[in-house]
Amino acid sequence: MPDCLIPADPGVPSTPVDAVASDRLPAVLDSLGAPAAAWLRATGFAAGAGDIALVPDGEGNLASVLLGLGGDGAAPSMDPARLPGKLPEGVYRLRDGFFDLAFATLAWALGAYRFTRYRAESSRLRRLTIPAGIDGGEVARIADGVYLARDLVNTAANDLGPAELAAAAADLARRHGAVFSEIVGDALLADRLPLIHAVGAGAAPERAPRLVDVTWGEEGDPKVTIVGKGVCFDTGGLDIKTAAGMLLMKKDMGGAANALGLAHMIMDAGLRVRLRVLIPAVENAISANAFRPGDVLTSRRGLTVEIGNTDAEGRLVLADALTLAGEEEPTLLVDLATLTGAARVALGPDVVPIYTEDDVLAADLVRHGAAVADPVWRMPLWRPYATMLDSKFADINNAGQSPYAGSITAALFLSRFVPADAPWLHADIFAWTPAAKPGKPEGGEAQAIRAIFALLTERFAA
């Protein structure tokens, strides 16, 4: 459980926090008494969204906190995430006016996150007692999964290569009694994973490519397989990125980080699934062994791929992993990947484009994303655009020549490696918050996994 959350204890003094919609402010002021009301009016507190007021008692001590919701407060708000960074050190409890206490508690935890591996942060803690009647375990497992994803993405690439990413997966597997295995280096060729091998071949020996495989759950339960793109650093390969384009490429393993965060939530909740997590972990480096533009590679599925651009490497490693995943005929196959800049151009950094042929799956995920403030938006697998990936020399080109529809064509490329009848979901995530927002500190981010976990809980609760 994050240390910003503690079980309720009547013996521990705590300061109440009340949420106030702006249209209820006059009634709230009347209930506080004349001195406190006068103080709030003098400070200009109007209960706008995110406004925070410290309410004194008659002796000048902190009596309570008011959090403005704006409007009528009739929907879940991430504004409680502002509180841990704004309040004095101490213990607090949520009291009145919150639309959803469980959501507000999670928002507090998400807002309290700090990445401290490389720089010390203030040791002052603002702790929240878990409200009565709220499933603290559920809130904690979601927060812990988000923290795990954020920590992995925020870690510098010199400290998180393919081996270290595999070690993080192994640690998670041990924690939950799951089975961990990996296929490393030239063994990838023997196990028919040639695209993963080719993309990682240019890296130093200590950063050899690998496929991480984690399994958990009962054999007879519905199979849910999650594939996470684990490109631990992406130079672009021989089609090298600019310095600006390379600056954030430690986050190119954000799909793998999110896959592990989601896996933690699933296993900790004990969902009734046979979970499998596949992470092709590589570094797309430049060396004499690096794959080249114009190379033609044969995938695990047998399709030949012409390399139109070595910077479109993520879809290559995912192709072999998705093929392997599909061979087990899972009930649901999900891949998470920081795949295209085109997705950000289309939907920005916050909204995740998703692709699936399953109308019910798409509608359910959009619904859950809205309910938990983890937004996704369905995009079309527009089959006519597949011609943009045509090759004169191979079955398919990994990049093609068209500047249009980059996120769609990437999804179409992946779809060639998924069985035609497989229930498949692709999420083209950013895994990064470029400017801090409530509940989202600047840096590595968990995206779509809270929505996916809510969907899986609805479908596969124990």
Rosetta blueprint (number, residue, H / E / L):
1 M L
2 P L
3 D L
4 C L
5 L E
6 I E
7 P L
8 A L
9 D L
10 P L
11 G L
12 V L
13 P L
14 S L
15 T E
16 P E
17 V E
18 D E
19 A E
20 V E
21 A L
22 S H
23 D H
24 R H
25 L H
26 P H
27 A H
28 V H
29 L H
30 D H
31 S H
32 L H
33 G L
34 A H
35 P H
36 A H
37 A H
38 A H
39 W H
40 L H
41 R H
42 A H
43 T H
44 G L
45 F L
46 A L
47 A L
48 G L
49 A L
50 G L
51 D L
52 I E
53 A E
54 L E
55 V E
56 P E
57 D L
58 G L
59 E L
60 G L
61 N L
62 L E
63 A E
64 S E
65 V E
66 L E
67 L E
68 G E
69 L L
70 G L
71 G L
72 D L
73 G L
74 A L
75 A L
76 P L
77 S L
78 M L
79 D H
80 P H
81 A H
82 R H
83 L H
84 P H
85 G H
86 K L
87 L L
88 P L
89 E L
90 G E
91 V E
92 Y E
93 R E
94 L E
95 R L
96 D L
97 G L
98 F L
99 F L
100 D L
101 L H
102 A H
103 F H
104 A H
105 T H
106 L H
107 A H
108 W H
109 A H
110 L H
111 G H
112 A H
113 Y L
114 R L
115 F L
116 T L
117 R L
118 Y L
119 R L
120 A L
121 E L
122 S L
123 S L
124 R L
125 L L
126 R E
127 R E
128 L E
129 T E
130 I L
131 P L
132 A L
133 G L
134 I L
135 D L
136 G H
137 G H
138 E H
139 V H
140 A H
141 R H
142 I H
143 A H
144 D H
145 G H
146 V H
147 Y H
148 L H
149 A H
150 R H
151 D H
152 L H
153 V H
154 N H
155 T L
156 A L
157 A L
158 N L
159 D L
160 L L
161 G L
162 P H
163 A H
164 E H
165 L H
166 A H
167 A H
168 A H
169 A H
170 A H
171 D H
172 L H
173 A H
174 R H
175 R H
176 H H
177 G L
178 A L
179 V E
180 F E
181 S E
182 E E
183 I E
184 V E
185 G L
186 D L
187 A H
188 L H
189 L H
190 A H
191 D L
192 R L
193 L L
194 P H
195 L H
196 I H
197 H H
198 A H
199 V H
200 G H
201 A L
202 G L
203 A L
204 A L
205 P H
206 E H
207 R H
208 A L
209 P L
210 R E
211 L E
212 V E
213 D E
214 V E
215 T E
216 W E
217 G L
218 E L
219 E L
220 G L
221 D L
222 P L
223 K E
224 V E
225 T E
226 I E
227 V E
228 G E
229 K L
230 G E
231 V E
232 C E
233 F E
234 D E
235 T L
236 G L
237 G L
238 L L
239 D L
240 I L
241 K L
242 T L
243 A H
244 A H
245 G H
246 M H
247 L L
248 L L
249 M H
250 K H
251 K H
252 D H
253 M H
254 G H
255 G H
256 A H
257 A H
258 N H
259 A H
260 L H
261 G H
262 L H
263 A H
264 H H
265 M H
266 I H
267 M H
268 D H
269 A H
270 G L
271 L L
272 R L
273 V L
274 R E
275 L E
276 R E
277 V E
278 L E
279 I E
280 P E
281 A E
282 V E
283 E E
284 N E
285 A L
286 I L
287 S L
288 A L
289 N L
290 A L
291 F L
292 R L
293 P L
294 G L
295 D L
296 V E
297 L E
298 T E
299 S L
300 R L
301 R L
302 G L
303 L L
304 T E
305 V E
306 E E
307 I L
308 G L
309 N L
310 T L
311 D L
312 A L
313 E L
314 G H
315 R H
316 L H
317 V H
318 L H
319 A H
320 D H
321 A H
322 L H
323 T H
324 L H
325 A H
326 G H
327 E L
328 E L
329 E L
330 P L
331 T L
332 L E
333 L E
334 V E
335 D E
336 L E
337 A E
338 T L
339 L L
340 T L
341 G H
342 A H
343 A H
344 R H
345 V H
346 A H
347 L H
348 G L
349 P L
350 D L
351 V L
352 V E
353 P E
354 I E
355 Y E
356 T L
357 E L
358 D L
359 D H
360 V H
361 L H
362 A H
363 A H
364 D H
365 L H
366 V H
367 R H
368 H H
369 G H
370 A H
371 A H
372 V L
373 A L
374 D L
375 P L
376 V E
377 W E
378 R E
379 M L
380 P L
381 L L
382 W L
383 R H
384 P H
385 Y H
386 A H
387 T H
388 M H
389 L H
390 D L
391 S L
392 K L
393 F L
394 A L
395 D L
396 I E
397 N E
398 N L
399 A L
400 G L
401 Q L
402 S L
403 P L
404 Y L
405 A L
406 G H
407 S H
408 I H
409 T H
410 A H
411 A H
412 L H
413 F H
414 L H
415 S H
416 R L
417 F L
418 V L
419 P L
420 A L
421 D L
422 A L
423 P L
424 W E
425 L E
426 H E
427 A E
428 D E
429 I L
430 F L
431 A L
432 W E
433 T E
434 P L
435 A L
436 A L
437 K E
438 P L
439 G L
440 K E
441 P L
442 E L
443 G E
444 G E
445 E L
446 A L
447 Q L
448 A L
449 I H
450 R H
451 A H
452 I H
453 F H
454 A H
455 L H
456 L H
457 T H
458 E H
459 R H
460 F H
461 A L
462 A L
